[in-house]
C-alpha cells in the first residue's frame, strides 16, 4: 500500500441435502446460526496401514485457536488447520445491493479438531457444512465458530462451505494511511481494499499476512459488466438471462489481504513486459485514453526493478484503475489497484505510486511478512525503491528525503513505535513508510551500495514464495555482508532513539514534542 494518494467436490447424499435445507436459517451479524448435525451414511474406505481408522484419534480433539496470536492483531488468522484452496462464488446484482455468495475452503487439520474458527465479519449467514454435512456455526464478533458433526483427525483433509448474503457496503475505518477498507463502491460496481484484515468483510478467511492459499473466483455479473480478479481468466461463460460467469485462477497462493475482485464497465488493455511477461491493465471504459501515458510505463518500471531485485516473481501483472473514492493505492497480488486521480495528475507522483505498488510484489506479496510488526520490511522496501526511482526521474532527491525523515525519526518512534516495534493504531503511519525506508538507507550507507544490492537480491530470491521476518532479514544481511549486523540494526529497528547516520555526522534529529 502507498500513502501518497493466500488457498473434487464431494457428492452429497440426498438425505443430507434435504436435512440441510430444512434446517437452514438466516441470521444477522449479531445472531447465531445453528445447523443440526445429520449422521452421514456415506461409504468410507478402510484405513490405510499405519493410519488411524476414521473416527480413531491419536490425540483428544480440541478447538483450534481463535487467532494466530499476532501481538498486534491477535485474532487475525486461525489455528488448527491450513487452507489448501479457496473457491469463492459471487452472484453480483447491482451497486450497493446484497447478493448471494458462497465460499468453499479446502483445508487440512493440523491437530485433532473438535471445532475451528473462520475470520468472518458482517454479511448474513445461511448454511455451513463440513464435507457436505451440516455443521453448527455460531457468530462471535468477527469469528465464525464452526463445530463439525464429527471431530476431524489430525492430518485429515476437509472442506468447509459457507453460504451467505454478501453486503458490498461493508467498510471499516482506521486512523492511519489505510483509512476506509473492505468493499470499495464504484459508480457501476465495486473493487476491494482488504488490507490489513478486511477480507473477513468479504469472505470467510484465514486472514493473516503470513497465511496464503490459491484462489478460484467465480463471479456472475449482469450483461454489460466485467469481473476481474487476481491471476488468469480461465473462462467467460454465458448464463441464463444474459448474465456472464467469469472464472479466475490466482495461479499463486495469495494472502487474504491481497485478494482483488472488481466488477464494473471495464476495458482490458493487454501488453508485454520483460521476457514477454503478460501485462493486463483493467480500466474503466471512460478512462482508457486519459490514463494510458502513465500505465504504459509499467514495462519500464518492471525492467528497472528487475535490475535491482531480480526477476518479477509472478506470472502476470497489471494495474486496476480505481474510479472511486479509494484514498490509497494497494498492492493486490498481480493486479495493483491505483486510484484514477493518481494517474491523471503529476507524472513524478504517478510513477512513484506505480513503482511503490509494483515493488510490493517482490517484498510483501512474494516475500510475505511473518508478523504485523514486520510490516516495515514490506512498506519500507516499497518506499525506498519508490524514492530511489523518483530520484532518477527528476523527483525529490533520495538523500534529501532521507535527511528529512531522519530529522523526524525520534518523533515517529515516540508516536507510533520503532520501525519493527509498532503500536497497532500507528501500524500504517509514516514510520512504516519513510521511517522504514530510512533503515534501509542507513544499511546501505553502512555496507556500501554493492553489498546492499547483493543483500536485496538475496533477500527476495532466498525467501521467494515464503514467509520471513525481521530476524530473517538481519541474519541474511549479516551473512551477505560478511559481518554481524545485529549490533548495528537492532537500535535502528527497536530503539527509542534514532542512531547516528553512517557517513552523515551532520544529520540531526529534531526534539520530540511530547504532546
C-alpha positions in Angstrom: 0.0 0.0 0.0 1.1 3.5 -0.7 0.0 6.6 1.4 0.7 9.3 -1.2 -2.6 9.5 -2.9 -3.2 -16.9 0.2 -5.6 -21.4 -0.6 -13.5 -32.6 -6.4 -16.5 -31.6 -5.0 -18.0 -34.3 -2.7 -21.3 -35.5 -3.9 -23.9 -35.0 -1.3 -26.4 -37.6 -0.2 -30.0 -36.6 -1.0 -30.9 -37.1 2.7 -28.2 -34.8 3.8 -29.2 -32.1 1.3 -32.8 -32.2 2.4 -31.8 -32.0 6.1 -29.6 -29.1 5.4 -32.3 -27.2 3.6 -34.8 -27.9 6.3 -32.6 -26.6 9.0 -31.3 -23.5 7.3 -31.8 -20.2 8.9 -30.6 -16.7 8.0 -29.3 -14.6 10.8 -27.8 -11.1 11.1 -24.4 -10.1 12.2 -25.1 -10.4 15.9 -27.2 -13.6 15.6 -26.4 -17.3 15.7 -26.9 -20.0 13.1 -27.2 -23.5 14.4 -27.3 -26.3 11.9 -28.1 -29.7 13.5 -25.6 -32.4 12.5 -27.0 -35.3 10.4 -25.2 -38.6 10.7 -23.6 -39.5 7.4 -24.1 -42.9 5.8 -21.6 -42.4 3.0 -19.2 -45.3 2.4 -15.8 -44.8 4.0 -12.7 -46.5 2.7 -10.9 -48.9 5.2 -7.9 -47.3 7.0 -4.6 -47.4 5.3 -1.8 -49.3 7.0 -0.2 -47.1 9.6 -3.1 -44.7 9.7 -5.8 -44.5 12.3 -9.3 -45.6 11.2 -11.9 -42.9 10.6 -13.1 -41.7 14.0 -10.0 -43.0 15.7 -7.8 -40.3 17.2 -4.2 -40.4 18.3 -5.0 -37.3 20.4 -8.1 -35.9 22.0 -9.9 -33.4 19.7 -9.8 -29.8 20.9 -10.8 -26.4 19.5 -8.5 -24.7 17.0 -7.1 -21.4 18.2 -9.3 -18.4 17.6 -6.3 -16.5 16.2 -2.7 -16.9 15.4 -1.7 -14.7 18.4 0.0 -11.9 16.5 0.9 -9.4 19.2 -0.7 -6.5 17.3 -3.8 -8.2 15.9 -4.1 -11.5 17.9 -7.4 -12.7 16.4 -6.1 -12.4 12.8 -5.9 -15.9 11.3 -6.9 -19.1 12.9 -5.3 -22.2 14.4 -5.8 -25.9 13.9 -5.8 -26.1 10.1 -4.2 -24.9 6.9 -6.2 -23.9 3.9 -5.2 -25.6 0.6 -7.6 -23.6 -1.7 -10.4 -21.1 -1.6 -13.3 -21.2 -4.1 -15.4 -18.0 -4.0 -18.7 -17.7 -5.9 -20.3 -14.3 -6.1 -23.6 -13.7 -7.9 -23.4 -9.9 -8.3 -26.5 -7.9 -8.7 -26.1 -4.2 -8.6 -24.0 -1.5 -6.8 -24.7 -1.3 -3.1 -27.1 -4.3 -3.3 -26.6 -7.5 -1.2 -26.1 -10.6 -3.3 -25.8 -14.4 -2.9 -22.3 -15.7 -2.3 -20.5 -18.8 -1.1 -17.0 -19.8 -0.1 -15.5 -23.3 0.0 -12.3 -23.7 1.9 -10.4 -27.0 1.3 -8.2 -27.5 4.3 -6.1 -29.9 6.3 -6.3 -30.3 10.1 -3.0 -29.6 11.9 -4.5 -31.0 15.1 -7.4 -33.2 16.1 -10.2 -30.6 15.8 -13.4 -30.5 17.8 -14.2 -27.1 16.3 -12.4 -24.4 14.4 -12.8 -20.7 13.6 -13.0 -18.7 10.4 -12.5 -14.9 10.3 -15.9 -13.6 9.0 -17.5 -10.3 9.8 -20.7 -8.8 8.5 -22.8 -10.4 5.9 -25.9 -12.6 6.5 -25.1 -16.3 7.2 -27.2 -19.0 5.7 -25.6 -22.5 5.8 -22.3 -24.1 6.9 -21.3 -27.6 6.0 -18.2 -29.7 6.6 -17.6 -32.4 4.0 -21.2 -32.0 2.9 -22.7 -32.5 6.4 -24.4 -29.6 8.2 -22.3 -28.1 11.0 -23.1 -25.9 13.9 -22.0 -22.4 13.3 -22.0 -19.5 15.8 -21.1 -15.9 15.3 -18.8 -14.5 17.9 -17.7 -11.0 17.0 -15.5 -11.3 13.9 -15.2 -15.1 14.4 -17.4 -17.8 12.9 -17.1 -20.8 15.2 -17.7 -24.0 13.3 -18.4 -27.3 15.1 -18.5 -30.2 12.6 -20.8 -33.2 13.1 -17.7 -35.3 13.8 -14.3 -34.2 15.1 -11.6 -34.0 12.4 -8.4 -36.1 13.0 -5.0 -34.5 12.7 -3.8 -34.7 9.1 -7.3 -35.2 7.6 -8.4 -33.1 4.7 -11.8 -31.5 4.9 -13.9 -28.9 3.1 -16.0 -26.3 4.8 -18.6 -24.5 2.7 -20.3 -21.3 3.8 -23.3 -19.9 2.0 -24.2 -16.3 2.8 -25.5 -13.0 1.5 -22.6 -10.6 0.8 -23.1 -6.9 1.6 -20.9 -4.8 -0.7 -21.4 -1.7 1.5 -19.4 -3.2 4.4 -16.4 -1.0 5.2 -14.4 -0.1 8.3 -12.1 2.8 9.1 -8.6 3.2 10.6 -7.0 6.4 11.7 -3.8 5.8 9.7 -2.9 5.6 6.0 -5.5 2.8 5.4 -8.5 5.0 6.1 -11.6 3.1 4.8 -11.1 -0.5 3.9 -13.1 -3.6 2.8 -15.6 -3.2 -0.1 -15.0 0.0 -2.2 -18.0 1.1 -4.1 -17.8 2.5 -7.7 -20.4 4.0 -9.8 -21.2 0.7 -11.6 -19.7 -2.0 -9.3 -17.1 -2.5 -6.7 -13.4 -3.2 -6.1 -11.6 -4.4 -2.9 -9.2 -2.8 -0.5 -8.9 -5.6 2.2 -5.7 -4.5 3.9 -5.0 -5.1 6.7 -7.7 -7.6 7.8 -10.8 -6.5 5.9 -11.1 -9.7 3.8 -13.3 -11.1 6.6 -15.9 -8.5 5.5 -15.9 -10.0 2.0 -15.5 -13.8 2.5 -14.8 -16.3 5.4 -11.0 -16.5 5.6 -7.9 -17.5 7.5 -6.8 -13.8 7.4 -3.2 -13.1 8.4 -0.4 -11.9 6.1 1.7 -15.0 6.8 -1.0 -17.3 5.6 -1.6 -17.9 1.9 -3.5 -20.2 -0.4 -4.5 -20.3 -4.1 -8.0 -18.9 -5.0 -10.6 -19.8 -7.6 -13.0 -17.0 -8.3 -16.4 -17.5 -10.0 -18.2 -14.1 -10.4 -21.5 -13.8 -12.2 -22.4 -10.4 -13.5 -25.3 -8.8 -15.3 -25.0 -8.1 -19.0 -22.6 -5.3 -19.8 -20.4 -5.6 -16.7 -17.0 -7.2 -16.5 -15.5 -9.1 -13.5 -11.8 -9.3 -12.8 -9.7 -10.9 -10.1 -6.2 -11.9 -9.2 -4.4 -14.1 -11.8 -5.6 -15.6 -15.0 -9.1 -15.5 -16.7 -9.9 -19.2 -17.1 -13.4 -19.0 -18.6 -16.1 -16.5 -19.6 -19.4 -18.3 -19.9 -22.9 -17.1 -20.7 -25.6 -17.8 -18.2 -29.5 -17.5 -18.4 -30.8 -14.1 -18.8 -27.7 -12.8 -20.5 -25.7 -12.9 -17.3 -22.0 -13.9 -17.6 -19.9 -16.0 -15.3 -16.2 -15.1 -15.0 -13.8 -17.7 -13.6 -10.3 -16.7 -12.5 -7.4 -18.8 -11.1 -5.0 -16.9 -8.9 -2.1 -19.1 -10.2 -0.1 -18.5 -7.0 -1.1 -18.6 -3.3 -2.4 -15.3 -2.1 -2.8 -13.7 1.4 -6.4 -12.7 2.1 -5.4 -9.1 2.4 -4.0 -9.1 -1.2 -7.2 -10.5 -2.9 -8.7 -8.3 -5.6 -12.1 -8.7 -7.1 -13.6 -5.9 -9.1 -16.8 -5.5 -11.1 -17.6 -2.7 -13.5 -17.6 -1.4 -17.0 -14.0 -2.2 -17.8 -11.7 -2.4 -20.7 -8.8 -4.9 -20.7 -5.6 -3.4 -22.1 -3.0 -6.1 -22.8 0.7 -5.6 -23.2 4.0 -7.3 -22.5 6.8 -6.7 -20.0 10.3 -8.0 -19.8 10.8 -11.5 -21.3 7.2 -11.4 -22.6 5.6 -11.1 -19.2 1.8 -10.6 -19.7 0.7 -7.2 -18.6 -3.1 -6.7 -18.3 -4.4 -3.4 -17.2 -8.1 -3.1 -16.2 -9.5 0.3 -16.8 -13.0 1.9 -16.6 -14.2 2.4 -20.1 -14.1 6.2 -20.0 -10.5 6.4 -18.6 -8.6 4.3 -21.1 -7.1 7.1 -23.1 -6.6 9.5 -20.2 -4.6 7.0 -18.1 -2.6 5.5 -20.9 0.5 7.7 -20.6 1.4 6.5 -17.1 0.0 3.0 -17.4 2.2 2.4 -20.4 5.3 2.9 -18.3 4.8 -0.4 -16.4 7.3 -2.4 -18.7 9.9 0.2 -17.9 9.2 0.0 -14.2 9.4 -3.8 -14.3 12.7 -3.7 -16.1 14.1 -1.1 -13.6 13.1 -3.2 -10.6 14.3 -6.4 -12.1 17.8 -4.9 -12.4 17.8 -4.4 -8.6 15.6 -7.2 -7.2 15.8 -10.0 -9.9 13.0 -11.5 -12.0 9.4 -10.5 -11.3 8.0 -13.3 -9.1 4.6 -13.9 -10.6 3.1 -15.0 -13.9 1.5 -11.7 -14.8 1.0 -8.1 -13.7 -1.3 -5.3 -14.3 -2.9 -2.1 -12.9 -6.5 -1.9 -12.0 -7.6 1.8 -12.3 -9.9 2.6 -9.4 -12.5 5.2 -10.4 -13.8 5.6 -6.8 -13.2 7.4 -3.6 -10.4 4.9 -2.7 -7.9 7.2 -1.0 -4.8 4.9 -1.4 -3.2 2.5 -3.9 -2.9 -1.1 -2.9 -0.6 -4.0 -4.0 -3.3 -6.6 -4.5 -1.4 -9.5 -5.9 -0.7 -9.5 -9.7 -3.2 -6.6 -10.1 -2.4 -3.5 -8.2 -5.3 -1.1 -7.7 -4.3 2.5 -8.3 -6.8 5.4 -7.9 -7.6 7.2 -11.1 -6.6 10.5 -9.6 -3.1 9.2 -9.2 -2.9 8.5 -13.0 -4.4 11.9 -14.0 -2.0 14.2 -12.3 1.7 14.8 -12.0 3.9 12.2 -13.7 6.5 12.0 -10.9 3.8 11.4 -8.3 2.1 8.9 -10.5 5.3 6.9 -11.2 6.2 6.9 -7.6 2.9 5.3 -6.7 3.1 2.8 -9.6 6.7 1.8 -8.6 5.7 1.6 -4.9 2.9 -0.9 -5.6 5.0 -2.9 -8.1 7.9 -3.2 -5.6 5.5 -4.8 -3.1 5.2 -7.8 -5.5 8.8 -8.7 -4.5 8.6 -7.6 -0.9 5.3 -8.1 0.8 3.5 -10.3 -1.8 6.1 -12.8 -2.8 8.2 -12.5 0.4 5.3 -12.4 2.9 5.8 -10.9 6.4 5.8 -13.3 9.4 4.0 -10.9 11.8 2.4 -7.5 11.6 5.5 -6.0 13.3 7.5 -7.0 10.2 5.5 -4.6 8.1 8.5 -2.3 7.8 10.1 -4.9 5.5 7.1 -4.6 3.1 6.4 -0.9 3.3 9.9 0.3 3.9 11.2 -1.5 0.8 8.4 -0.2 -1.4 9.0 3.4 -0.2 12.8 3.0 -0.6 12.6 1.9 -4.2 9.8 4.4 -4.9 12.1 7.2 -3.8 15.1 5.8 -5.5 13.2 5.6 -8.8 11.9 9.2 -8.4 15.5 10.4 -7.7 16.5 9.1 -11.1 13.5 10.7 -12.9 13.5 14.3 -11.6 11.7 13.8 -8.4 12.9 14.8 -4.9 16.5 13.6 -4.2 16.7 10.4 -2.1 19.3 11.9 0.2 17.2 14.9 0.8 14.1 12.8 1.6 16.1 10.6 3.9 17.6 13.6 5.8 14.1 14.9 6.3 12.9 11.5 7.6 16.0 11.4 9.9 15.1 14.7 11.5 11.5 13.4 12.3 12.5 9.8 13.3 12.5 10.3 17.1 9.1 11.9 16.9 7.7 9.0 14.8 9.3 6.5 17.3 7.6 8.3 20.1 4.2 8.5 18.4 3.9 5.1 16.6 6.8 2.9 17.8 10.1 1.9 16.3 10.2 0.5 12.8 10.0 -3.1 13.9 8.1 -2.5 17.1 4.9 -0.6 16.1 1.9 0.1 18.1 -1.4 -1.1 16.5 -3.1 2.3 16.0 0.0 3.6 14.2 0.8 0.5 12.2 0.3 2.2 8.8 1.7 5.6 9.7 4.8 7.4 8.5 7.3 5.3 10.4 6.4 2.2 8.4 7.0 4.2 5.2 9.7 6.9 5.1 10.8 5.9 8.6 11.4 2.3 7.5 13.0 3.3 4.2 15.4 5.2 6.3 16.6 2.0 8.0 17.4 0.5 4.5 19.2 3.8 3.6 21.2 3.5 6.8 22.1 -0.1 6.0 23.2 1.0 2.5 25.4 3.7 4.0 26.9 1.2 6.4 27.8 -1.7 4.0 28.1 0.2 0.7 25.9 0.1 -2.4 27.3 -3.0 -3.9 26.9 -5.1 -0.8 23.4 -3.6 -0.2 22.3 -4.6 -3.7 23.6 -8.2 -3.0 21.6 -8.2 0.2 18.4 -7.1 -1.5 18.6 -9.6 -4.4 19.5 -12.4 -1.9 16.5 -11.4 0.3 13.9 -11.7 -2.4 15.4 -14.8 -4.1 16.0 -16.7 -0.8 12.5 -16.1 0.5 10.6 -16.0 -2.8 7.2 -17.5 -2.2 7.9 -17.9 1.5 7.3 -16.1 4.8 10.1 -14.1 6.5 10.5 -11.6 9.3 12.9 -9.1 10.8 15.2 -11.7 12.3 15.5 -13.4 9.0 16.4 -10.2 7.3 19.1 -9.3 9.9 20.6 -12.8 9.6 20.6 -12.8 5.8 22.1 -9.3 5.6 24.8 -10.3 8.1 25.7 -13.4 6.0 25.9 -11.5 2.7 27.9 -8.6 4.3 30.3 -11.0 6.0 29.8 -9.3 9.3 27.3 -9.4 12.2 24.9 -6.5 11.6 22.8 -7.2 14.7 24.5 -4.6 16.8 24.0 -2.0 14.0 20.4 -2.8 13.0 19.0 -3.5 16.5 18.9 0.1 17.6 17.6 1.2 14.2 14.8 -1.3 14.3 13.9 -1.3 18.0 15.5 1.6 19.9 13.7 4.5 21.5 16.1 7.0 19.8 17.5 7.3 16.3 21.1 6.2 16.0 23.7 8.3 14.1 23.5 8.0 10.3 26.7 6.4 8.8 28.5 8.9 6.6 26.4 11.8 7.7 27.7 13.1 11.1 26.0 16.4 10.5 22.5 15.0 10.3 20.4 16.0 13.4 17.2 14.6 14.9 14.6 17.1 15.9 13.4 17.3 19.6 10.4 15.2 20.4 7.1 17.0 21.1 5.6 15.1 24.0 2.1 16.5 23.5 
